[in-house]
């Protein structure tokens, strides 16, 4: 008898001597039946017979299963036959060596993965794809146009496990992977999409990943380089989480001779309710650009284009409605810039080499700002740890601004509260100058002072606070020490 089986994409013929096997089975069974039973129907020979019967059962099972695969064979497993929801792009003809264009093959795998296995949904109208996965099989794939998700929508889906590289003719205004819902629509097409364990090389053409009007997207452990626009763009939608990622226009580890020419943006947050955590931006003109509200940035290391060369670490460009928290970040030669900040919290961050916080006036509004408990290290160049940029006009609406509890070495500490003392011997006027300490140039909101005279009990009063100088006067000359505490919180 001759049996055919698939091997390495072709058919392999195996000769199985069925007649010989049947003959051996006949002999074994016959010999087993010929063994006499002794001592009450059970004996050593009876145990031997049972052993033979078990071996016969194993032989029949082995014959039914067919011949074993030889080493090195890799039979293809049909997704339909196994009901697997993992789609391997190499099964669709994608070239894992990156020599030929794999765009169509990978998009076909994505399209098949978006065929919903049931009528279950996530958000209304978004099919639950059951955890379907497009696997890149550890290869590197050449892409000439974006990988896109079907316009039918879906969720509970991931792309993982390989590298994508833009071709030399990749469109410069597109992204390697696009979750591109209709940004003009109020409904979502995609929910719970995960992009994980990917290297994306934009080849100095377009961008890395675009997430448009999508819900609850995760970008995890991705390495995105050589982008010209954005490494990651998030536009509209809600709750995109970016974590454990590395982004850079150029692959460098600092002190790059071309740093002055860095362009592009590492992460562009153009929507609300997103989070960037434990991520490194190591080369770009702007590390993170924020034009959406209610975002959280935590554990981020920015050493992109240095502020001294015109770069920005984190740029909060939503005047009047920032609603952003920046926590435990490392601003390495790169500053945080916030325009007309309202509802901004910055704490637990480390600023290196004159990196600082710049509060930029656009319409003169600054409210509900906390900049507390940060560490600053500078180069003794007289740079303020928090700086006002009022080149477009003064801050005129100031309320609940708290800048305090920060420490610095080699930089000038600025605060919205300060304490100082002054002594006078036989005088009637005591002036404490806070101009070098306070953030706002002429805006003392509250004053507390104590007056310690040596021997007499003069009458005294607060006379003046202009120019961030506090003046206390007494009705008679006296030797005294005055302790003064001021704040600008309420302006």
C-alpha positions in Angstrom: 0.0 0.0 0.0 1.2 3.6 -0.8 0.4 6.6 1.4 0.7 10.2 0.3 1.4 13.0 2.7 2.3 16.8 2.4 5.9 17.8 3.1 7.6 21.2 2.5 4.9 22.4 0.2 4.9 19.2 -2.0 3.7 15.6 -1.8 5.9 12.9 -0.4 5.3 9.2 -1.0 5.7 6.7 1.8 5.6 2.9 1.3 4.1 1.1 4.3 4.3 -2.7 4.2 0.8 -3.3 5.4 0.9 -7.0 4.6 4.0 -7.5 6.7 2.5 -5.5 9.6 -0.7 -7.5 9.5 1.4 -10.7 9.5 3.3 -9.6 12.6 0.0 -8.7 14.3 -1.4 -12.2 13.5 1.7 -13.9 15.0 1.6 -11.7 18.1 -2.1 -12.4 18.8 -1.7 -16.0 18.1 1.2 -16.4 20.5 -0.7 -14.4 23.1 -3.7 -16.7 22.9 -1.4 -19.8 23.1 -0.1 -18.9 26.5 -1.6 -21.2 29.1 -3.2 -19.8 32.3 -2.2 -21.3 35.6 -2.8 -20.7 39.3 -6.4 -19.6 39.3 -6.5 -17.9 35.9 -3.7 -15.4 36.4 0.1 -15.9 36.0 3.2 -14.3 34.8 2.2 -15.4 31.3 -1.1 -13.8 31.7 0.6 -10.5 32.5 2.8 -11.0 29.4 -0.3 -11.4 27.3 -1.7 -8.1 28.6 1.6 -6.4 27.7 1.4 -7.8 24.2 -2.2 -6.5 23.8 -1.2 -3.0 25.0 1.6 -3.0 22.4 -0.9 -4.0 19.7 -3.1 -1.2 20.7 -0.3 1.3 20.5 0.7 -0.1 17.0 -2.8 0.3 15.7 -2.9 3.9 17.0 0.4 4.7 15.4 -0.7 3.2 12.0 -3.9 5.3 12.2 -2.0 8.5 12.8 0.2 8.0 9.7 3.9 8.3 9.4 5.8 10.9 11.5 7.2 14.0 10.1 10.9 13.9 9.3 13.2 16.5 10.8 13.1 19.8 9.0 9.7 19.3 7.5 7.2 22.1 8.2 3.7 21.2 7.0 1.3 24.1 6.7 -1.6 24.1 9.0 -4.9 25.4 7.6 -6.5 28.1 9.6 -9.9 26.9 8.6 -9.2 23.3 9.6 -7.8 24.2 13.0 -10.2 27.1 13.7 -7.2 29.1 14.7 -7.5 32.9 14.9 -3.8 33.5 14.4 -2.9 34.5 10.8 0.7 34.0 9.8 1.7 36.5 7.1 4.2 34.1 5.6 1.3 31.8 4.8 -0.1 34.6 2.6 3.1 34.9 0.6 4.8 37.7 2.6 8.5 37.8 2.1 10.1 37.7 5.6 13.5 38.6 4.1 12.4 42.1 3.1 13.5 41.6 -0.5 10.1 42.0 -2.2 7.0 44.0 -1.4 4.8 42.3 1.2 2.1 45.0 1.4 -0.7 43.0 -0.3 0.0 39.8 1.5 -0.1 41.4 5.0 -3.2 43.4 4.2 -4.9 40.1 3.0 -4.0 38.5 6.4 -5.5 41.5 8.2 -8.6 41.4 6.0 -9.1 37.7 6.8 -8.6 38.3 10.5 -11.4 40.9 10.4 -14.0 38.3 9.5 -15.8 38.1 12.8 -16.3 34.6 14.2 -19.6 35.4 15.9 -22.2 38.2 16.2 -20.7 39.4 19.5 -19.8 43.1 19.7 -17.7 45.4 21.9 -19.1 49.0 21.5 -22.2 49.0 19.5 -21.4 48.4 15.9 -17.8 47.1 16.6 -17.5 43.4 15.9 -15.6 41.3 18.5 -12.9 39.6 16.5 -12.3 37.2 19.4 -8.6 38.0 19.9 -7.6 37.5 16.3 -3.9 38.0 15.7 -1.8 38.8 12.6 1.7 37.4 13.3 4.7 38.6 11.4 6.7 35.5 12.2 9.8 37.3 13.3 10.5 38.6 9.7 11.3 41.9 8.1 8.9 43.0 5.5 9.1 45.7 2.8 6.0 47.9 2.7 5.2 50.2 -0.2 1.8 51.6 1.1 0.2 51.6 4.6 -1.1 48.6 6.3 -4.8 49.5 7.0 -7.6 47.9 8.9 -10.9 47.2 7.0 -13.5 50.0 7.0 -16.0 47.5 8.3 -14.4 48.0 11.7 -13.7 45.6 14.5 -12.0 45.1 17.8 -10.1 42.6 20.1 -7.3 42.2 17.5 -3.5 42.5 17.4 -0.6 42.8 15.1 2.7 41.5 16.6 6.1 39.9 16.2 8.2 41.4 13.4 9.6 44.4 11.5 8.2 46.6 8.8 10.3 48.8 6.6 9.0 51.5 4.2 10.1 51.2 0.6 11.9 54.0 -1.3 8.6 55.0 -2.9 6.4 54.9 0.2 4.1 58.0 0.3 5.6 60.7 2.5 2.2 61.8 3.9 1.2 58.3 5.2 2.1 56.0 8.1 3.3 52.4 8.0 0.2 51.3 10.1 -3.0 53.2 9.9 -6.1 52.8 12.2 -7.9 55.3 10.1 -11.6 55.7 11.1 -13.5 58.6 9.6 -12.3 61.5 11.8 -15.4 63.5 10.9 -17.7 60.8 12.3 -18.9 60.7 15.9 -18.8 56.9 16.0 -15.8 54.6 16.4 -14.8 51.8 14.0 -12.0 50.3 16.0 -11.7 49.3 19.7 -9.1 47.4 21.7 -6.5 47.1 18.9 -3.0 46.1 20.1 0.2 46.8 18.2 2.9 44.9 20.1 6.6 43.8 19.7 7.1 45.6 16.4 10.0 47.5 14.8 8.9 50.1 12.3 11.4 51.7 10.0 9.8 54.6 8.1 12.9 55.0 5.9 12.8 58.8 6.1 9.5 58.7 4.1 6.4 59.1 6.2 5.4 58.3 9.8 5.2 55.2 12.0 1.7 54.6 13.4 -1.5 56.7 13.0 -4.4 56.0 15.3 -7.4 58.1 14.2 -10.8 58.2 16.0 -10.2 54.8 17.6 -11.1 53.6 21.1 -8.8 51.9 23.6 -5.8 51.2 21.5 -2.5 49.9 22.9 0.9 50.4 21.4 3.4 48.3 23.4 7.1 47.5 23.1 7.5 49.1 19.7 10.8 50.6 18.2 9.9 53.3 15.7 12.7 55.0 13.7 13.5 57.1 10.6 10.1 58.9 10.6 9.8 62.3 8.9 6.5 63.4 10.3 5.4 61.6 13.5 6.6 58.4 15.1 3.1 57.9 16.5 0.1 60.1 15.8 -3.1 59.9 17.9 -6.0 62.0 16.5 -9.4 62.1 18.1 -10.8 58.9 19.7 -10.2 58.0 23.3 -7.7 56.2 25.5 -4.7 55.2 23.4 -2.0 53.8 25.7 1.6 54.0 24.5 4.0 52.2 26.7 7.5 50.6 26.7 8.4 52.2 23.3 11.5 53.7 21.8 11.2 56.4 19.1 13.9 58.3 17.2 14.2 59.9 13.8 17.8 58.9 13.8 19.3 55.9 15.6 21.6 57.5 18.1 22.4 57.4 21.8 23.2 61.1 22.3 25.9 63.6 21.2 24.8 63.1 17.6 26.7 65.4 15.2 23.5 66.0 13.2 21.3 66.8 16.3 20.8 70.4 15.1 19.0 69.1 12.0 16.6 66.7 13.8 13.0 67.2 12.6 9.7 65.5 13.2 7.7 64.6 16.3 8.1 61.5 18.4 4.5 61.3 19.6 1.7 63.6 18.5 -1.3 63.5 20.9 -4.2 65.2 19.1 -6.9 63.6 21.2 -8.1 63.3 24.8 -7.6 60.8 27.6 -4.4 59.1 26.4 -1.4 57.9 28.3 2.3 57.7 27.4 4.3 55.7 30.0 7.9 54.3 30.2 8.9 55.5 26.8 12.0 57.0 25.3 12.2 59.6 22.5 15.9 59.8 21.5 15.8 61.9 18.4 13.3 64.3 17.0 12.7 68.1 16.9 9.8 67.6 19.5 9.6 64.6 21.8 5.9 64.8 22.6 3.4 67.3 21.1 0.1 67.6 23.0 -2.9 69.3 21.5 -5.5 67.2 23.2 -6.8 67.4 26.8 -6.7 65.1 29.8 -3.5 63.2 28.9 -1.0 61.6 31.2 2.7 61.4 30.6 4.7 59.3 33.0 8.2 57.8 33.1 9.2 59.3 29.8 12.8 60.0 28.9 13.3 62.8 26.3 16.7 63.4 24.9 15.6 64.5 21.5 16.8 67.7 19.9 18.2 69.8 22.8 16.4 73.0 23.8 19.6 74.9 23.2 19.4 73.8 19.5 15.7 74.8 19.3 14.2 71.5 20.3 11.4 70.8 22.8 11.0 67.8 25.0 7.2 68.0 25.7 5.2 70.8 24.1 1.7 71.4 25.5 0.0 73.4 22.8 -3.6 73.7 23.9 -3.9 77.2 25.3 -6.4 77.6 28.0 -7.3 73.9 28.5 -4.2 71.8 29.1 -5.6 69.2 31.6 -2.3 67.3 31.5 -0.3 65.4 34.1 3.5 65.0 33.7 5.0 62.7 36.3 8.4 61.1 37.0 9.9 62.0 33.6 13.5 62.6 32.7 14.0 65.8 30.6 17.5 65.4 29.3 18.6 68.7 27.8 15.0 69.2 26.6 12.4 71.5 28.3 8.7 71.3 28.8 6.8 74.2 27.2 3.2 74.9 28.1 1.1 77.6 26.4 -1.5 79.4 28.6 -1.6 76.5 31.0 -4.8 75.6 32.7 -5.0 72.5 34.9 -1.4 71.4 34.6 0.5 69.2 37.0 4.3 68.5 36.8 6.0 66.6 39.6 8.7 64.1 40.4 10.7 64.9 37.2 14.4 65.3 36.7 15.7 68.1 34.4 19.3 67.9 33.2 21.6 70.5 31.7 19.5 73.6 32.0 16.3 71.8 30.9 13.4 73.6 32.5 9.7 74.4 32.4 8.6 77.3 30.2 5.2 78.9 30.7 4.3 80.7 27.5 1.7 83.5 27.4 -0.7 83.4 24.4 -3.8 85.2 25.8 -2.3 85.9 29.2 -4.1 83.1 31.1 -2.6 80.7 33.7 -4.7 78.9 36.2 -4.6 75.8 38.4 -1.0 74.9 37.8 1.1 72.7 40.1 4.9 72.5 39.5 6.2 70.8 42.6 8.8 68.4 43.9 11.1 68.3 40.9 14.9 68.2 40.6 16.9 70.5 38.3 20.5 70.3 37.4 22.2 73.1 35.4 25.5 74.4 34.1 25.7 77.6 36.2 24.5 79.7 33.4 21.8 81.6 35.4 18.9 79.7 33.8 15.6 79.7 35.8 14.1 76.4 36.6 10.6 77.8 35.7 10.6 80.5 33.1 7.9 82.9 31.9 7.8 83.5 28.2 5.7 86.8 27.9 7.0 87.8 24.6 3.5 87.8 23.2 2.0 89.6 26.2 1.9 89.5 29.9 0.0 86.9 32.0 -2.9 89.0 33.2 -5.2 86.2 34.5 -3.3 84.4 37.2 -5.0 82.0 39.7 -3.9 79.0 41.8 -0.4 78.8 40.5 1.8 76.8 42.8 5.5 76.4 42.0 7.3 75.2 45.1 9.2 72.3 46.7 11.6 72.1 43.8 15.4 71.8 44.3 18.2 72.8 42.0 21.9 72.9 41.5 23.5 75.2 38.9 20.2 76.9 38.1 18.1 79.7 39.6 15.2 78.5 41.7 11.9 80.3 41.0 8.8 79.9 43.2 5.4 81.3 43.9 6.2 81.4 47.6 9.2 82.5 49.5 10.5 83.2 53.0 13.2 85.7 53.9 14.4 87.9 56.8 16.1 91.3 57.3 17.6 93.1 60.2 17.7 96.8 61.0 19.6 98.7 63.7 17.9 102.0 64.8 15.7 102.3 61.7 12.1 102.7 60.9 12.0 100.8 57.6 12.7 97.2 56.7 12.7 96.0 53.1 12.8 92.4 52.0 13.5 91.9 48.2 11.9 88.7 46.8 12.5 89.6 43.1 15.2 87.0 42.5 13.0 84.3 44.1 9.5 84.8 42.9 8.2 83.6 39.5 5.9 86.5 38.6 7.7 89.8 38.4 5.2 92.0 40.3 2.5 89.9 41.9 2.6 89.3 45.6 -0.8 88.1 46.7 -0.4 87.4 50.4 2.1 88.5 53.1 2.8 87.3 56.6 5.5 88.8 58.8 6.7 88.8 62.3 8.5 91.8 64.0 11.1 91.1 66.7 12.3 94.3 68.4 15.2 94.3 70.9 13.7 96.3 73.8 10.8 98.5 72.8 7.3 97.9 71.5 6.8 100.1 68.5 3.8 100.1 66.2 4.5 98.7 62.8 2.7 97.9 59.6 3.1 96.5 56.0 3.6 99.5 53.8 4.4 98.3 50.2 4.7 95.1 48.0 5.5 96.6 44.6 8.3 95.1 42.5 8.2 91.9 44.7 9.7 93.9 47.5 8.0 93.9 50.9 8.4 97.0 53.1 7.6 97.1 56.8 7.7 100.4 58.7 7.6 101.3 62.4 6.5 104.5 64.1 9.9 104.9 66.0 13.5 104.0 65.2 14.3 100.6 66.7 16.7 97.7 66.3 14.6 94.7 65.0 14.5 91.6 62.9 11.7 91.1 60.4 10.7 87.7 59.1 8.5 87.7 55.9 6.6 85.0 54.0 4.9 85.8 50.7 3.0 83.9 48.0 1.7 84.6 44.5 -0.7 81.7 44.3 -3.9 83.7 43.9 -2.1 86.7 42.3 
